Amino acid sequence: MPLVSPAWRHLHVPVAAFRAGSGRFLASNGKAKAVLQDVASYEATQETLALLKVLALGQQEVAAGKAKLLSAVVARLKAKKALA
């Protein structure tokens, strides 16, 4: 995670007030500009995004006809094992 830029260093947010899973919105002129969250929540979000990306790729492969039935894969592996 990138460090806080010098422009944000003037903010005095008590870090001890953060609990796991809680975040704070930083606003400018009443509009949210940034989110401050604890490291554990950030890492969990990144893991979730990575899993969603893998699922999306899998769905694209199914839609493109690249998927195979489990029974066909098992049969092919059993045939290979029998030949070995």
N, C-alpha and C positions, 0 to 999 in steps of 0.2 A: 504494500500500500504506500502511495506517495506521502511524503511528509507534508505538513501544513505549510502552505506558501507564506512568505513574509506578509502578504496583504491580510492574512487571517490571524496573524500572531497577536494582534491587539485585543482579540476576543478573550474574555476570561470566563471560560466554561469550567465549572468544577468537575474534573474528571471522576472524582470519587462518587459523584451523584449518579453516574451511569451504572445501570444494572444490565446484565446480559440480556440481550433481546430488546433493549430499549434504544431508541435513537432520538436525535434532536434535529429539527429542521432549522436551518439558518435562513432567515428571510431578509429581503431588501425591498423596501417600499411595499411591504405587505405581501410579497410574492416569494414563494420558496425558491431559494437559489442553490442550496446544498443540503446534504444530509450528513450528520455526524453520527456514527455508530461504533459500537465496540468491535474489537478485532474478531472475536468469536462469531458474531453475527455476520460480519463482512465475509469471513471465510466460509461460513455455512451458505451464504448467498452465492458465492462463487462456485461452490461445489454443486449447488442446485442448478445453476445456469449451465454448468458443464454437462450434467446428466440430461437436462432438457435438450441440449444440443445433440447429444448422442441419440436420444429418442427421435428427434426430428430427422436425423440422418437415416436411422433405421426405417422410419416411415417412408422416406423418399425411396429407399431401396425396395421396399415392398411395393410401392406404387409403380416403380420401374420394372417390376417383374424379376428382381434379382433374388427374391426370397425362395427358400426351398422348404418343403414339408419336413418336419422332424423325423417322421417315419422313413422317408427316403434317405436322409442323412445317416440314420442309425443302420439301415440296411446296407448302405455303402460301406460304413465302417466295419460292420460284421463281415462283409465279404472280403474286405482287405485283410482283416485279422485272420480269416480262414486260410487265405493264401500265404500268409507269412509263416 
